[in-house]
Amino acid sequence: MGHLIDGVWDKGWYTPDAEGRFERPPTVFRGGLPDGGVTEPGRFHLYAAYACPWAHRVLITRALKGLEHAVPVSVVGPRMGDDGWAFGGFDGATDDHLHGARLLRDVYLRARPRYTGRVTVPALWDTHAGTIVNNESREVMRLLDTGFDALARHAVTLYPAALRARIDETIDALYEPVNNGVYRAGFATTQEAYEAACRDLFIALEHWDAVLARQRYLCGEALTAADVCLFTTLLRFDPVYHGHFKCNLRRVRDYPNLWGFVRDVFQTPGVADTCRLDHIKTHYYWSHPHINPTRIVPLGPELDLREAHDRGRLGPAGPSALDR
Ligand SMILES: N[C@@H](CCC(=O)N[C@@H](CS)C(=O)NCC(=O)O)C(=O)O
C-alpha cells in the first residue's frame, strides 16, 4: 500500500470519504496504440499481478488471444506491504524482465519521474515511447483485443464489433455494485457504508444469477470481455471476499448459475493457467493488516473449479441482460 506524491513515496492507505466510503481514484495513463495496430513482438510489456482482479482481466485476454509470445509479462509477488508491489519473492512471481526494477513504483517513476497517484497493476509499457501507455484494465483489455491482431495466435475476439455497445453497458453495470462493490464493502470504515455496499452487491448477484440461468454468456453467444470482467471477481469471491471483505450473505457456490459460469470460464482453454488462488489469498489476507492484523491466510475453502458444468446446453444472450 502507499502512493507517490510528486515522485516521492508515501506509505498512506486509501482515505475514506466523510461517510466512511471507499473511493477508487481514477487511473492516470490512458493512452492508445500506434495507428494500424502493433506488429512488433515485444514492443509492449505488461506489468501484472496474479492476485489482482483488474490485472487478471488482462492476463486472461492475453492468454485467450494467444499473445504470450508477443506481449511479455513481469509479475509482482502477492504481498503488497509498505513499499507497494514488489517483483519476485513468491512462486510464480517474476523479476522485472524489462527494467530490472525491484519495486513497481520504480517503473512508474521511469515513466514519469514526478508521478502523483497510486502504483497499480495492470500497466502496459511501450518500449518505443519509454513510458506506461495505459494502466486502466478495461482499456488495456481492449487494446490487446483490438490492436494486436497481426500477432495474435488465436482468432478470438472479446469485443466483436457488433456487440461493443452491449459489452460496454454490461461492463458499466457490473463495475460499481460487483467489481468495485466487493472493495466498497471490504474497505468501508463505517457500518452504514459497509451495509449499503454489501446489499447492493447481493442485489446485483441475484440479478446476474437469473440472467445466467437463461444464457451461457453475458453478451451474444460466445465469451466476451464482459464475461471476463465478471469472472475475475467471482473467482475471488468465496476464497476472499466472502470472509476477508465480509461479503457473506451468500457464497458464489450458493448461486447455481454463477457457480456454473465460474467453472465454465475457468475451464475455457487458456484461462486456468492465469488463475493462481495462492497469489489471490495471500495478497488480500496479507496485504490489509488493518482488516486482518495477524496476516494469517486461511486454508480453505475447498473449491472444485474443474467439476463438470452443463452450461453448453444454454443458448445465446437475449437482447439486453441489463433490464430483465
Ligand atoms: N481502475 C484500475 C484499478 C487497478 C487497481 O486498483 N489495482 C490494484 C490491485 S487489485 C492495485 O494495484 N492497487 C495498488 C494500490 O492501490 O496502491 C484498473 O481497473 O486497472
The ligand as an ORCA input file, in Angstrom:
! r2SCAN-3c Opt
* xyz 0 1
  N      -9.015      1.009    -12.211
  C      -7.853      0.233    -12.187
  C      -7.643     -0.375    -10.818
  C      -6.374     -1.151    -10.679
  C      -6.062     -1.443     -9.203
  O      -6.577     -0.795     -8.296
  N      -5.206     -2.447     -8.953
  C      -4.853     -2.777     -7.584
  C      -4.599     -4.237     -7.403
  S      -6.036     -5.202     -7.194
  C      -3.554     -2.114     -7.200
  O      -2.581     -2.228     -7.927
  N      -3.549     -1.452     -6.046
  C      -2.390     -0.824     -5.507
  C      -2.726      0.468     -4.818
  O      -3.858      0.942     -4.949
  O      -1.848      1.006     -4.167
  C      -7.966     -0.844    -13.258
  O      -9.059     -1.382    -13.462
  O      -6.964     -1.130    -13.899
*
